[in-house]
Amino acid sequence: MATVELRFSAQPEHVRTARLVAAAVARRAGVDEAVLDEVRLAVGEACSRAVGLHRSNGITAPVRVVLTDEEKTFSIEVGDEVPVPTRASAPGAHGADGAAGQDAGDGDGEDEMGLAVISGLVDDVEVTSGEGGGVIRMSWPTTPETVLP
């Protein structure tokens, strides 16, 4: 199992770099070429969401992206450090159960749209949040390298 970890400051201009790194590592892991655009888009959405959460909550810690090449699966985890109590009290944020607050503002629509885009692009996606922050975990199947005779 090979793992690449990327950390970047919560600045929108770094999201593009995260997308490019994710696509390159996915290609090397054996993710089908036809799926690489989906990987790029899903990582972009997840990283943009994490950057937005960090910026709107004054979190200075970096956004974390972990890319893992397992035997038959390539997975990406995008993590933020915005704890559940802060998420629940922020306009447009979600609590641990993922339900929007009653007084959610415009940010809620963007958050929901980003998660909907990710869910539409990735068959295997899991969104969790806790005291240490939130994680979006996505995975894709890989094809084993064929050895030519």
Beta strands, then each sheet from edge to edge (+ up, - down):
strand 1: 2-8
strand 2: 63-69
strand 3: 73-79
strand 4: 124-130
strand 5: 133-141
sheet 1: 1+ 2- 3+ 5- 4+
end
